[in-house]
Amino acid sequence: MRLADLALLVRAPAALSVPGDVIAGAVAAGRPLGARTFGVIGSSVCLYWAGMALNDYADAAVDGVERPDRPVPSGRVPRRAALAVAGGLTAAGLGLAAVAGGRRSVCAALPLAGLVWAYDLKLKSTAAGGFAMAGARVLDVLAGAVVPGSGAQPAGVALRRAAVPAALVGAHTGTLMALSRHEIGGAPVRVPAATLAVSAVTALAAAVPVARSDSGSAAQGRLSSAAPSRPAAQFPAPLKGVGAAARLRELCAAPSEGLRAAASERLRASASEGLRVAVSERLRAPASEGPRVAVSGRSPTTSAGTLPAAVTAGAALAYLGAYGSAQVRAVREPSAGNVQRAVGAGILGLMPLQAALIARGGSPRVAAALGVVHPLARRLARRISPT
């Protein structure tokens, strides 16, 4: 088995979408990035690759008809070898989790591995398949939140703080799973229309500022990603683009091509308007710090500046540009090719969404670094398809 065939089997470049999950969870929980976090990232990458290899093992017969050029049906990788690769990578992922984070990380990695195997071997063709994969991504985010070590929060607190980023990543994954069921034969227009609506709302939610800590200490004055007891506190700004989902469904129910095009344009306009509202809210917040600083004598923290707002907004717009535009094309012409391209864009388009969540949590420089990796991942995907 050649190394190139192994890379094709596990869809190697697609794993670049994994580190952002763990980092988003760690940042949301206030966990400093360190060796333990990177160990958990390695664990998640191994489990992701295991799922890809197991997918080709389980789908060998189907791929023989629909994708005969894949490594297993073409004979370049024996089916038994694909299963062995999946098993070995799963063991490596669980081992890395144990070394990096002990019991807390293993408690996240075990159900993640279980969902991966259950999806590939049993749930993929059922209604529960999409929920299983969305759940896997949610667990990936939570795995970053519960990494132990110096500065780590209790597990319950960490999970609450990472709940919103995990839910948004899970929602994105749900759209991918809905589209992926129509990669071969094309989709009814309502499918990409619905996923586009969810993606727009996801981008808007990622751009909304989170609650801030008003503690006087420098350590506690940074932007907090804690999920408060009331969901409304996590999303104080009105999301003007949320109503676009309902309008899109009404317009896309009409058979006219012109109306479908109008629907997609209206959604994009509504999403952009909502993002502008969210950004303006974030940019006005630092300005309001001035009078408070003059009274209290404290200088504003780095996270209270415009950098997190700018990076969050840019990343959210990049997410819509990468994934949303591909879905717009699928709404206009829901052919198999356009749907497959939308799925490919969504796999790597997760990275700008992760960057928005990381910046929203108070680490704009880490988010910017992830944004730099996204174009590299897209170039690599031209050589090795992520789907």
C-alpha positions, 0 to 999 in steps of 0.5 A: 500500500503506497503512502499516497493511497493511504492519504486518499483512504483517510482523506488526509487534508480534511483532518485540518478541519479538526484542530479548530474544534478542540481549540474552540472548546479550550478557548471557550472554557478558558483553558490555556493552550498547551501540550495537553491540548495539542495531545487531544488535537492529535487524538481527534485527528487520529479518530477522524482518520479512523472514521474515514478509513472505516467508511471506505471499508464499510462502503466498498460495495457501494463505492464499487458502483458510485466511486470506483476510483476510490482506493478500496474498490480500485484494489489499491488498498485491500478492504481488510487493510482499510479495517486494520488502518481504522482499528490502529488509528482508533487505538492511537486516538484513545491512547493519545487522549489518555496520555494527554488528558487522563480520565477526563479526555478519555471520557470524551474520546471513548464516546467519540470513537463509539459514534464514529464506528456506529455511524460507519457500520450501522447508522449511516443509512438511517435517520440517526446518521446525521445526528451521530456525525453532528454529535461526534463534532460536538464531542470534539469541541467538548474534548477541548473544553475538558482538557485538565491541567493548570488553569482548567475549570471543573468539568461541569463549568467547562462543558457549560462554557463550551456549549454554544460553540459546540452547538454551532459546530454541530449545526454546521455538521448537520447541514453537511450530512443533509447535503451529503445524502444527495451527492450522487443523484442531486437534491430537491431544491428544498435541501440546499435551501434549508442548509443555507438558511441554517448556515446563515443563522450559524454565522450570525450566531457566531458573530454575536458577542458573548458576556464579558467579565467585569472583574478587576483582575487582569486574568478575569477581565478577558472576554468570557465564552461562558454559557450563562444560565439564561441563553438570552444573555449569550446572545444579547444583540437581535439577529435580524437575519434569523427571519431569512430562514422562513422567507427562504422556505416560502420562496423556494417552494415555488418552482420558478427558477427566478424565484429560487434565485431571488430566495438565495439572494434575499438570504445572503442579503439578510445574513450580511445585514445581520452580521453588520448589526452584530459587528457594529454591536461588538465595535461599539462595546470597546468605545463604551469602555472609555468612561468606565475606565476613567472612573475606575482607573483600569485600562481595558483588556486586549480582548475588549479591543476591536481585534476580536470583533474584526477577526470574528466578523471577518471569519464569519463572513469568510464562512458564508463566502466559502460554504454559503456561496456553494450552497447558493449555487446548489439552490439555483441548480441542485445537481449532483455536481453542485451538491458535491461541491457544496459538501466539499466546501462545507468540510473545509468551510468549517475552519472559518466558523471555528476561527470566528468562535475562537476569536469570539472566545477571546483568542483572535490571534489563534483564530487568525492563524487558523484562518491562514491555514484554510486556503492551504487546506483548500489547495490540498483538497484539489489534490485529495478530495475531502469527500 
